[in-house]
């Protein structure tokens, strides 16, 4: 692979940011706790990633991990593993790159005179609270560094492990705006185990939303992706939105499944194995590109809008159901600061 055999301070032209010239592979680790998973521990050269000119409500992100054991069949970030000469399928789920020094690097970057305390988002590529975080504990250092430097932060996650750091986040919110977003779209637990096999349960994430709200922090919810003919009925959406309202969610975003090249093939392979009766319908629905057909999206918009209103997520909510390739990715939910978009 492109970064195999790197030594500290070795040059690696063209390597993915974070695996590059003065930072390299330190060791690869397997452990009985994570059967089938290999952790590639690297020393990162940088922590802050710039996203200039974005339509998103932030210009900076941090990604402490590459790859994700959540193993979501639809994950938009899968093609990013190609830069590591790993595949976007099982390698993305099982070959996890860990930037073990990310908090130390971040502190140095935040101390620079050129840093002006712009908002930083976590969860924009792979989940910072995936299971690996239980082993490596990178997030506490990141949270403390951001808050201590006066930098607003927002986090989007499917990981109930965030509860471990809730006291830190509450303390950080006394210094800077802090926003929490939880991704929760599949209420059918059997389907969830097939589509998101490494993700905590539906009930576990509902309880996470309640816990975040009880701690006094905002908690938006990304009902995304909505899967055509699997999770898109009015009854399913009505039940889900009702539970989110009861849990105290402060906003909801809904988005229909978006399939980039590479991700589309991986998802369709799963569909052929588990829901073969839907393959032809999906092929037709996504025949013209990454988004579902306009007619489907418009019909979904008409269906979900009154349900959002019914449960208090209508006017003033961060609802979006029209896909945009730049927007169909995990983006942290609203912070306590000025109103901003909440997009998946």
N, C-alpha and C positions, 0 to 999 in steps of 0.2 A: 504494500500500500504506500501511498505517497509519503507518509510521515514515518514509516517503519524505520527503526534503527537510528532515529535522531538522538543526538546527545545534547545536553544543555549547552547553549551558546553555538550550536551548530547551525549553519545556514541551510534553509530549506526553501528556495525560491518557489513562489507560486502556491505555497501551502495555505490552507484555509486559515483566516485570521484566528488567532488563539493557539494555532499549532505551528507557528512559524519560526522565524529565524533565531531569536534568542530564547525561545521557549520550545520545548520538545517533549517527546515521549519519555517519561521517566520509567514507568513499568506498566505491565498489563496484569490484571488481578482477576482471579476467579474465587468464588466463595460458595460454600454449601447453602448459604442463605438465599442466593440468587442463582438457582439452577439454570444453566444454559446461557448465563449472562457473563460477558467479559467487560471489565472496567479498564479503560485505557487512561491512566493518570498522566496529565500533561502539566507543564508549567506555562501559563498563558503570558503572552507579551502584553496584551491589553485586556481590559475588562469592559470598558464603555464602547458600544458600537453606535456609530452615527448613522442616522437615517434621514439625511437632509432632503428637503423638498418634498417630504411626505405629506399626504392629505390626512395623516393620522395626528392625534392630539399630543404628540411628543416627538422629539428628535433623537432620543437616546434610548438604548436598550442594553440589558445585560443578559447573557445566556451562559450560566455556569456549567451547563451540560449540553452535549450534542448526542442525538439519539434519545429514545425515550421508551422505558419499559411499560408505559401505558399500552403500547402496541395498538393504538386506534387504527382501524383499517383505513380510515379516510384521512389521516393526518397530512395536512398540506406540506409539512416540513420534510417529509421523507426524501425528496430529491436532493436535499442538502447533503446527505450522506455520500453522494457521488463524488463530492469534492475530496473526500477522504479515501477514494477508491474502495468504498464499501457500497453494498447494494442498498436500495431503498426499501427492501422487504424485510426479511428476518434480521439482516445486519442492523437496520435502524432500531429494531426492537431489542437486540441482544448485544450489540457492540456499542457501549456507552462511553463517550469521551468525557472526562471529568477534569475541569480546570481547578486543580487543587489549591492554587495560590490566588484565586480570583479576588478574594477579599483584600489581600495585601496589595495587589496591583491596583485595585479600585481606590484604596485609600491614597495612594500616591497620585493617581489621576485627579481625584477630587481636591487635592491640596494644591494643584497648579493654579497660578494666578489667572490663567485663561478660562478656568471653569467658573460658570456664572449661575450654577444651581438650577439648571433646567430640569424639568421632570424626566425621570427615568422609569422605564417600564420593564417589568419582568414577566415572562410567560408569553413572549411574542414569537418564540420559535419552538422550543420544547419546554416542558413543564418544570419549573424550578423545584416543585414539591413532588416530583416522581419518587419512586421508592429509593433510588440511590441517595437522595438527600438524607434519609434516615441513617445511612452509613457515613456520609461525608460531612454533613452539617455545615454547608457553605452559606446558607441563607442568613443565619444570625449575624455573621460578620458583615455580609452585604447590607443588611438592614441597618445595623449600627453605623456603618461607614456613611451611608446615604443620609441618615437622619442627623448624624453628628456634623455633617458638612452643610446642613441646611438645604438638602436636595429633596424635593417631593418625589414620592415613589408610588407606583401602583403595581399590583400583582394580579395575574389571572392564573387560576390553577384548577385542576381536577383533584388535587391531592389533599386529603384530610389531614395530612402531616402538618399543614399550616397551623393547626391548633397548637402544636408544640411551641410556636413562636408568637402566639397571640399576645402575650404580655409584652414582648419586645415591640410588636407593632402598635400596641396601645401607647407605649412609652414614646415611640417614634412619632405618633400622631400629635403628641404634645409639642413637638418641635417643628414638624413639617406636615403638609397635606399628605394623607395616606389613603389610598383606595384599594379595595379588595374586590375581585371578581371571581365567581365560581362558574365553571362550565358544567352545565347539567341539562341534557336533552333527552336522555333515554330513561324513562320511568319503568319500562319493562325489563326486569332484572335478568331474565333469561336471554333476551336480545342483547342487553348490555354485555353479558359475559362473552357473547360471540363477536360483537363489534368493537368493544373496548375491554379486552380481557384483563388488562392490568390496572384498570381504573377502580378506585373505591366504589362501593355500592351507592345506589341512588339514595337510600335512606341515610347513609353516612354523610353524603354531601348536603342533604337537606339539613341535617343536624349541624354541619359545619356552618351553613348560612345562619342558622339560629344563634349559634355560639358567637359568630362574628358580630352580629347585630346586638346581642346582649352585652358584648364588650364595648359597644358604643361606636363601632366603625361602620361605614357604609359597606354594603355588599350588593353589587350588581350581579346579575346572572345572565350568562350566555346560553340561550336555548338554541344551540347550534352544534353540529349541523342537524337540521330537520331532514330526516330520510324519507324521500317520497315512497308512499304506500307501505311504509313501515312504522313511522312515528308521526304522520302528518294529518291524522283524522281530527275533526273538530272535537270529538270526545276526548281523544288523547291530549290534545293541546289544552282543552278546558280544564281537565283534571290536573295537569302539570302546572299550569299558571295559578290555579287555586292553591296548590300546595306551596308554590313559591311565595305567593302573597301571605299565606299563613306563617311561613318561616321568617317573614320580615324583609324579603328582598327589596332593595331600594330602587331597582330598575331592571328592565328586561330587554335583551336584544334577541331577536329571532332571525335566523338565516338558513336558507335552504342549502343543502349539500352542494359543494363546489369541488370539482375534480380536475386537478392539474394533470398534465401528461406525466406518466409514471405512477402517480397516485391512482389515477383512473384505472390503470391496468391491474394494480394491486387490489383495489376495491372490487373490481369486476370479477377477479379470480375468487375472492371470498363469496361474492354474490352467486357465482356459478355453483359453488360447493354447498352453500347454506340456503339460498333462496333462488333456485334455478328458474322457477316460474316467473321471476321478475326480470331476468336478464334482457329479454327482448324489449320490454317496456323501458328499461333504463337505457339501453342502446339508442332507442328512439328519442328519449328525453334529453340525452346528452350528445346527440348526433352532431350538433353544430359547434361544440366547443366545451369549455370548462363549466359553463353554467347550465342549469336546467332551462328548458325552453321558456320563452317569454310568457306563453299562455299559462304554463304551470305556475310560474312565479306570480303572475297577476292574480290567478285564482287563489293562490295561497295568501297573498296580501289581503284579498277581500275576506278570506275566511278568518285570518288571525286578528285583524284589526279590531273587530268588535269584542273578541275575547280578551284582548289586552285592555280595552276600555272597561270591560266587565270587572276585571280583577285589579284595576287601579294602576295599570301600566301603560295607559294610553297617552293622553296629552302630557307632554313633558317627559315621557319616558325616552330611553335610548333605543327604541325599537327600530330595527331595520330588517327587511326580509328580501330585499333585492340584492342579489349577489354582485360582487365586484372582485375581480381577481386580486386586486391589491388589498382588499379588506377581509377576505376569507382566511383569516389567521387569528390565533388567539391574541387579543389585545385587551389589556386590563380595563376593568370597568371604571365608572366615574370616581374621581377622587373627591376629597372634601373641599377642594379648591374650586375654581371657576368651572362652569359646565363644559363638558367635553363629550366627544363621541364615545360610544361604547360599542365596539365592533368585534366580530369573531373572524 
